[in-house]
């Protein structure tokens, strides 16, 4: 991929994330390493990028690590690949590899790697310069420990190392193009009820939460600005309709909120009354130049337009999954974000197949709003291998 195309793609990604409605005065929240908010596994991608309260699988390390304590197989290995901007290029994508180990009846361990690559970019300084190939990328390494506090509820703590290497040094040898790094912590919980008997079916309730990426800001150069990492709160719940021994239907609803300060509204204020702006000042909202810990609490009440804008910072998703004999699954999902906070609106389809302890998952996304997703018309694939002892939960 040449430099011009790379710049075009970078501009597209930036404009998509910062898109604002023309009739309002929105305040879109942006963070470093935004790829952490993208569903890296095909199963969740087929369910509106929902996973905090769905049936436990190895990919809970991204959505809700506490679910690992309810895994039914001892060892779980998963690999997924998500093409990004597939309609423009073929070498940008997200790779995820996970491993989960149900240690015993009460606890589990998990680890994962998420790798986002911008492909190979050839940089040149002149028409005759053969150029230098560079590979901008970002990745995270996670480790998780989950523990059942009783038979139906578990909690987990995860640690995450983040590294972002997207800067490109070319003509200016003095450019500080070193990679930036930080770390994050997740705290999560998961509840799964016993099977309950109703009039025409049996059922099971599920619920979960995950506060992810709690950690310090990331800085790309000594004299550059610090950027928040995407600290996020997920809350979700769902219900399994167990129609008979073969047919099950899950429905779930999930809410997400970035725990990052909203940028305040700034204006050039006339201080001395001469009709000329003298100083940029905050006229609505709160100063967002705070540390990550303060930013978490501030994010609940700092929107310039008050509580109504705070509500618009919450995204929601709806998901449904039909399973036949624990062998075949069909999935639907819908994701919604306010028009003035990013305008991501899309529907998803997905399917899963199990054969001899091997799960194959696929998903497809199409936009339903005015903003086209970079994952538009993209097929995502995932494989999961399960082996070892079994821990039947129901």
Secondary structure as UniProt FT lines:
FT   HELIX           3..17
FT   TURN            22..23
FT   HELIX           34..37
FT   HELIX           42..45
FT   TURN            46..48
FT   TURN            58..59
FT   HELIX           60..63
FT   HELIX           65..70
FT   STRAND          73..83
FT   TURN            86..88
FT   STRAND          93..102
FT   STRAND          107..117
FT   STRAND          121..123
FT   TURN            127..128
FT   STRAND          132..134
FT   STRAND          137..148
FT   STRAND          153..165
FT   TURN            173..174
FT   STRAND          180..192
FT   STRAND          196..197
FT   STRAND          202..214
FT   STRAND          218..219
FT   TURN            222..223
FT   STRAND          226..227
FT   STRAND          232..242
FT   STRAND          247..258
FT   STRAND          265..269
FT   STRAND          279..284
FT   HELIX           292..298
FT   TURN            299..300
FT   TURN            304..306
FT   HELIX           307..312
FT   STRAND          314..324
FT   TURN            325..327
FT   STRAND          328..336
FT   TURN            339..342
FT   STRAND          345..355
FT   TURN            356..357
FT   STRAND          358..367
FT   TURN            374..377
FT   STRAND          379..390
//
